[in-house]
Amino acid sequence: MERADAAGQGAGVRLLDVGPGRARVAMAVEARHVNGHGICHGGYLFLLADAALAYASNSHGTSAVASGADIAFLRPVALGAELVGEAVERARAGRSGLYDVTIRDGDEVVVEFRGRTRQVPGLAPPS
């Protein structure tokens, strides 16, 4: 799945670890990620959280996609920050899943994200 994620690769997202119902990803904030305020654009923070969600929700070997998400941007993120996002499965019922993702800059929490997923029959399983 990581090899086929052109969006994540293009943004510099790296998979650190994945296991049943959990995943850790990282991204170094570069000039291409910075908005007009000189801080990391929220879209890239969402992309990092969504990548963690994708790896965690597909870790059971069945194809799942995001069906919705809420995000809280808690602190601005500076150029040069090394971000780590950790996704944890909170619940799975039928074809639906619920995951929390925390993004940290060092020890500081900068983003909290809650994602909902849905398994999609007929979608190629992750590899």
C-alpha positions, 0 to 999 in steps of 0.5 A: 500500500505504501508503494502505491501512495503517490499522494503521500510520497509526493508530500514526503510522508514516511511509514514508520510502523504499522500493526493491527489497528495502529500505524505511525507515520512521519513528515519533515515540514519543508518549504513546499508545506508552508503557507503564507503565514510561514507555518505548515499548511493545514492541508498537509497536516490533514494529509499526514493524519489521513495517511496514518488513518489509511495504514491503520484501517487497512492493517487488518487486510481488508480494503477500507477508505475514509468516510469522514473526519474531524481535525483540530489544529492545536498549535502552529507548526514551523518550517523544519519540524519533524512531525510524527502521527500515530493512529489508534483504532477505537472501534470496528463494527461491521464495515465501519471503523473509528480511529484517533490520530495524534500528530506531535512535533517532538513532545508537543501535540499539534493536531488531533484527528478523528477519522471514520472508515468504511470497508469497500467490497470489491476494492483491491486489498492493500498490499 
